[in-house]
């Protein structure tokens, strides 16, 4: 991967923004000196300053100096930040990357009143360990800009380019999805305690079993049901357990939860207006 030579501004350096910054440096995509981080309370960025990152609480100056501007803020903060930086945005220079849930490229263009290139990106919290599933989309960025954003986020996990109308769905499936799978692991570990294991042992077993299942699908490139069939024998204990879970709505509840999260994700920005 060719290293990036410009300057990157990450406005709103919380967990996602900081994880992205660290991932870019770790993957040699950029040097810490190329990355500018903003936060209202810059004291929380002191450790990163010591690592060579540029820190500031001035969104306007930071955006003006950058080539790529990452909007890593809450939906209810977006309009305020866009109003701040709009006067210094250069449509020939700047590329905006938004990781803000429920906000379209058109929303950002309209708020800035400038036809600046915008790419939406939806990572999840596994970005902190370089294992994010990030979906990206745009309706006005060039192929070159989209490729650049893809390269950026591939430093912290896997990337899929999708149609923008599916970004809210990606929020539910990938970003919220982390919590759903974590809750499944937690439930499995509690089941382990019920059948005799100590809590720490049960959690360790549940974590590794979940990881093994995911890696199995990824490496074998198979469908979940193919792998399930390999461990379900007639009148066996696995099929008995699976059927009991399904009778109690396991798959149905997960599907319904993802659908509701998608609806709520689409409402976040509207509530912030």
Secondary structure, 3 states (H helix, E strand, C coil): CCCCCCCEEEECCCHHHHHHHHHHHHCCCCCHHHEEEECCCHHHHHHHHHCCCEEECCHHHHHHHCCEEEECCCHHHHHHHHHHHHHHCCCCCCEEEECCCCCCHHHHHHHHCCCCEEEEEECCHHHHHCCEEEEEECCCCCHHHHHHHHHHHHCCEEEEECCHHHHHHHHHHHHCHHHHHHHHHHHHHHHHHHCCCCHHHHHHHHHHHHHHHHHHHHHHCCCHHHHHHCCCCCCCHHHHHHHHHHHCCHHHHHHHHHHHHHHHHHHHHHHHC
